[in-house]
């Protein structure tokens, strides 16, 4: 009898312990969700405020107390913003730079990364270390010498300084990212291709590149974001209004004495929309490409 009561008491104790553990786990999970939701709201608030301001009347953008929901909704701001400045010209120039830089960076960086990941040559690790060392050089330090070089080449007020350099390597970070991903691909695939008579160019184009699609899409996303939002490069080298990009065009909305903030917010929202679309469409490949690069050193 005593043994039965002891077992019953032990079962009750374990049941209570499980209940307390489940309650504690539920509270912890709820706390994490609350923190994440608050953090998401804080991070998204500038974007929400930008969209809200883009739909307000000009005199209500800075009204106090501020309102998050526009009354009335003025969708005409978007039509006015796209005609207030030559939006089509800015979009065409930016799209041209995006396409050229995508081709240059993806091809050049993947080609260099394949050499560092798969080929054996004297000083390979030393040269790769020097490539990574360039990441520690601030971009501001290189602006003046680069401008002097391009000005002597008569490249100022052209798109050449914003595209041609990327055909030579594609950037140290992109080389590093792709090299790490290429090293996760089994070497046996390349060995089998060599036995069949394939050279390194065939292995690179028909085996490595198709398998490296997540990493290549990751590099393409970074390139798109960098080129689409680039302000300093066009500001330094572009002087003709007919060659302005979207970033420079957005800055031109601000005047010395008067600024149409409602149109500025509408233009900024329009410029941000393609970035969000590209990221959400390629999010799965982006995460996979970043994760897979750390599986093999």
C-alpha positions as CSV (number, residue, x, y, z in Angstrom):
1,X,0.0,0.0,0.0
2,X,2.8,2.4,0.9
3,X,4.6,1.5,-2.3
4,X,1.5,2.3,-4.4
5,X,1.1,5.7,-2.6
6,X,4.7,6.5,-3.2
7,X,4.4,5.7,-6.9
8,X,1.3,7.8,-7.1
9,X,3.0,10.7,-5.4
10,X,6.0,10.4,-7.8
11,X,3.7,10.5,-10.8
12,X,1.9,13.6,-9.5
13,X,5.3,15.2,-8.9
14,X,6.5,14.5,-12.4
15,X,3.2,15.7,-13.8
16,X,3.5,19.0,-11.9
17,X,7.1,19.3,-13.0
18,X,6.1,18.8,-16.7
19,X,3.3,21.3,-16.3
20,X,5.6,23.9,-14.8
21,X,8.2,23.3,-17.5
22,X,5.6,23.6,-20.2
23,X,4.3,26.9,-18.7
24,X,7.8,28.2,-18.4
25,X,8.6,27.3,-22.0
26,X,5.4,28.9,-23.2
27,X,6.2,32.1,-21.2
28,X,9.7,32.2,-22.7
29,X,8.4,31.7,-26.2
30,X,5.8,34.4,-25.7
31,X,8.5,36.8,-24.4
32,X,10.7,36.1,-27.4
33,X,7.7,36.8,-29.8
34,X,6.9,40.0,-28.0
35,X,10.5,41.2,-28.3
36,X,10.7,40.2,-32.0
37,X,7.4,42.0,-32.7
38,X,8.5,45.1,-31.0
39,X,11.9,45.0,-32.8
40,X,10.1,44.5,-36.1
41,X,7.8,47.5,-35.5
42,X,10.8,49.7,-34.6
43,X,12.7,48.6,-37.7
44,X,9.7,49.0,-40.0
45,X,8.5,52.3,-38.6
46,X,10.7,54.5,-40.9
47,X,9.4,52.6,-43.9
48,X,5.8,52.9,-42.7
49,X,6.2,56.6,-42.0
50,X,7.7,57.2,-45.5
51,X,4.7,55.5,-47.2
52,X,2.3,57.4,-45.0
53,X,3.9,60.7,-45.8
54,X,3.9,59.9,-49.5
55,X,0.1,59.8,-49.4
56,X,-0.4,63.0,-47.4
57,X,-1.2,66.5,-48.5
58,X,1.9,68.7,-48.6
59,X,0.8,70.8,-45.6
60,X,0.1,67.8,-43.5
61,X,3.5,66.0,-43.7
62,X,4.8,67.9,-40.7
63,X,1.6,68.6,-38.9
64,X,1.5,68.3,-35.1
65,X,0.4,66.1,-33.6
66,X,1.5,63.7,-36.3
67,X,-0.9,61.2,-37.9
68,X,0.1,57.9,-39.3
69,X,-3.0,57.4,-41.5
70,X,-3.3,60.0,-44.2
71,X,-6.6,61.9,-44.4
72,X,-7.3,62.1,-47.2
73,X,-5.2,59.6,-49.2
74,X,-3.5,61.5,-52.0
75,X,-2.3,59.0,-54.6
76,X,-1.7,61.8,-57.0
77,X,1.6,62.4,-55.2
78,X,3.1,59.4,-57.0
79,X,2.0,60.7,-60.5
80,X,3.3,64.2,-59.6
81,X,6.6,62.8,-58.3
82,X,7.3,60.7,-61.4
83,X,6.7,63.8,-63.6
84,X,8.3,66.4,-61.4
85,X,11.7,65.2,-62.4
86,X,12.6,63.1,-65.5
87,X,12.0,59.8,-63.7
88,X,12.3,57.8,-66.9
89,X,15.8,59.1,-67.6
90,X,16.9,58.3,-64.1
91,X,15.4,54.8,-64.2
92,X,17.0,54.0,-67.6
93,X,20.5,55.1,-66.4
94,X,20.2,53.1,-63.2
95,X,18.9,50.0,-65.0
96,X,21.9,50.2,-67.4
97,X,24.3,50.4,-64.5
98,X,22.6,47.5,-62.7
99,X,22.7,45.2,-65.8
100,X,26.3,46.0,-66.5
101,X,27.5,45.6,-62.9
102,X,25.5,42.3,-62.5
103,X,27.3,40.9,-65.6
104,X,30.7,42.2,-64.5
105,X,30.6,41.3,-60.8
106,X,28.9,37.9,-61.1
107,X,31.2,36.7,-63.9
108,X,34.4,38.2,-62.7
109,X,34.1,37.2,-59.0
110,X,33.0,33.7,-59.8
111,X,35.9,33.2,-62.2
112,X,38.4,34.5,-59.6
113,X,36.7,32.5,-56.8
114,X,37.0,29.3,-58.9
115,X,40.7,29.8,-59.3
116,X,41.2,30.3,-55.5
117,X,39.0,27.4,-54.6
118,X,39.9,24.7,-57.2
119,X,43.2,25.5,-58.9
120,X,46.6,25.0,-57.3
121,X,49.3,27.5,-58.2
122,X,52.3,29.0,-56.3
123,X,51.3,31.5,-53.6
124,X,47.6,30.8,-53.9
125,X,46.8,31.3,-50.2
126,X,49.1,34.4,-50.1
127,X,47.3,36.0,-53.0
128,X,43.9,35.2,-51.5
129,X,45.0,36.8,-48.2
130,X,46.0,39.9,-50.1
131,X,42.6,40.0,-51.7
132,X,40.9,39.8,-48.3
133,X,43.2,42.4,-47.0
134,X,41.7,44.9,-49.4
135,X,38.5,44.7,-47.4
136,X,40.2,46.6,-44.6
137,X,41.0,49.6,-46.9
138,X,38.3,52.2,-46.4
139,X,36.6,53.2,-49.6
140,X,37.0,56.9,-48.7
141,X,40.8,56.5,-48.9
142,X,40.7,55.3,-52.5
143,X,38.3,58.0,-53.8
144,X,40.9,60.7,-54.5
145,X,43.4,58.4,-56.4
146,X,40.6,56.8,-58.3
147,X,39.2,60.1,-59.3
148,X,42.6,61.3,-60.5
149,X,43.1,58.1,-62.6
150,X,39.6,58.3,-64.2
151,X,39.9,62.0,-64.8
152,X,43.2,61.5,-66.7
153,X,41.6,58.7,-68.7
154,X,38.8,61.2,-69.7
155,X,36.2,59.0,-68.1
156,X,34.5,61.7,-66.0
157,X,30.9,62.3,-66.9
158,X,30.6,58.8,-68.3
159,X,29.4,55.5,-67.0
160,X,32.8,53.9,-67.4
161,X,34.1,54.6,-63.8
162,X,30.9,53.0,-62.5
163,X,31.1,49.8,-64.6
164,X,34.6,49.0,-66.0
165,X,36.4,48.4,-62.7
166,X,34.0,45.7,-61.7
167,X,35.1,43.6,-64.7
168,X,38.5,43.1,-63.0
169,X,37.8,40.8,-60.0
170,X,34.2,41.8,-59.0
171,X,35.1,42.7,-55.4
172,X,37.0,41.0,-52.6
173,X,33.9,40.1,-50.6
174,X,32.1,38.5,-53.6
175,X,35.3,36.5,-54.3
176,X,35.4,35.3,-50.7
177,X,31.7,34.4,-50.7
178,X,31.8,32.4,-53.9
179,X,35.1,30.7,-53.0
180,X,33.6,29.4,-49.7
181,X,30.6,28.1,-51.6
182,X,32.7,26.5,-54.3
183,X,34.7,24.6,-51.7
184,X,31.5,22.9,-50.5
185,X,31.0,21.3,-53.9
186,X,32.5,17.7,-53.9
187,X,35.8,17.5,-55.7
188,X,34.8,14.1,-57.1
189,X,32.5,15.8,-59.6
190,X,35.3,17.7,-61.1
191,X,37.6,14.7,-61.1
192,X,34.9,12.7,-63.0
193,X,34.6,15.5,-65.5
194,X,38.4,15.5,-66.1
195,X,38.4,11.8,-66.7
196,X,35.8,12.4,-69.4
197,X,38.1,14.9,-71.0
198,X,36.6,18.2,-69.7
199,X,39.0,21.1,-69.2
200,X,38.7,23.6,-66.4
201,X,36.6,26.0,-68.4
202,X,34.0,23.3,-69.1
203,X,34.0,22.2,-65.5
204,X,33.5,25.8,-64.4
205,X,30.7,26.5,-66.8
206,X,28.8,23.2,-66.8
207,X,29.3,21.8,-63.3
208,X,30.3,24.5,-60.8
209,X,28.2,27.4,-61.9
210,X,24.8,25.5,-62.0
211,X,25.5,24.0,-58.6
212,X,26.4,27.5,-57.2
213,X,23.1,29.1,-58.0
214,X,22.3,30.1,-54.4
215,X,25.6,31.8,-54.0
216,X,25.5,33.5,-57.4
217,X,22.0,34.8,-56.6
218,X,23.3,36.2,-53.2
219,X,26.1,38.0,-55.0
220,X,23.5,39.3,-57.6
221,X,21.3,40.6,-54.8
222,X,24.2,42.4,-53.1
223,X,25.2,43.9,-56.5
224,X,21.7,45.0,-57.3
225,X,21.3,46.7,-53.9
226,X,24.8,48.4,-54.1
227,X,24.2,49.7,-57.6
228,X,20.6,50.7,-57.2
229,X,21.3,52.7,-54.0
230,X,24.8,54.0,-55.0
231,X,24.9,57.7,-54.4
232,X,28.6,58.6,-54.0
233,X,29.8,57.1,-57.3
234,X,27.4,59.0,-59.6
235,X,27.9,62.1,-57.5
236,X,31.6,62.0,-58.1
237,X,31.7,61.1,-61.8
238,X,28.4,62.2,-63.3
239,X,27.9,65.9,-64.0
240,X,25.3,65.9,-66.8
241,X,21.6,65.8,-65.7
242,X,20.8,63.4,-68.6
243,X,23.1,60.8,-66.9
244,X,21.8,61.1,-63.4
245,X,20.7,57.9,-61.6
246,X,17.7,57.5,-59.2
247,X,19.8,58.2,-56.1
248,X,21.0,61.5,-57.6
249,X,17.5,62.3,-58.8
250,X,16.1,61.7,-55.4
251,X,18.6,64.2,-53.9
252,X,17.5,66.8,-56.5
253,X,14.1,66.9,-54.9
254,X,15.6,68.8,-52.0
255,X,15.8,72.5,-52.7
256,X,17.7,75.3,-51.0
257,X,14.6,77.3,-50.0
258,X,11.7,75.0,-50.6
259,X,11.3,71.2,-50.7
260,X,8.3,69.2,-51.8
261,X,8.4,66.6,-49.0
262,X,5.3,64.8,-50.1
263,X,6.7,64.2,-53.6
264,X,10.1,63.4,-52.1
265,X,8.5,60.6,-50.0
266,X,6.5,59.3,-53.0
267,X,9.7,59.2,-55.1
268,X,11.6,57.4,-52.3
269,X,8.8,54.9,-51.9
270,X,8.8,54.2,-55.6
271,X,12.6,53.7,-55.5
272,X,12.4,51.4,-52.6
273,X,9.7,49.1,-54.0
274,X,11.9,47.2,-56.5
275,X,14.4,46.5,-53.8
276,X,11.7,44.9,-51.6
277,X,10.4,42.9,-54.5
278,X,13.8,41.5,-55.5
279,X,14.6,40.6,-51.9
280,X,11.3,38.7,-51.2
281,X,11.5,36.9,-54.5
282,X,15.1,35.7,-54.0
283,X,15.0,35.4,-50.2
284,X,15.2,31.6,-50.2
285,X,18.3,31.6,-52.4
286,X,19.8,34.4,-50.4
287,X,19.5,32.6,-47.1
288,X,20.7,29.4,-48.6
289,X,23.7,31.0,-50.2
290,X,24.8,32.8,-47.1
291,X,24.4,29.7,-44.9
292,X,26.2,27.3,-47.2
293,X,29.3,29.5,-47.5
294,X,30.2,28.7,-43.9
295,X,30.0,24.9,-44.1
296,X,33.6,24.4,-45.2
297,X,36.7,26.6,-44.6
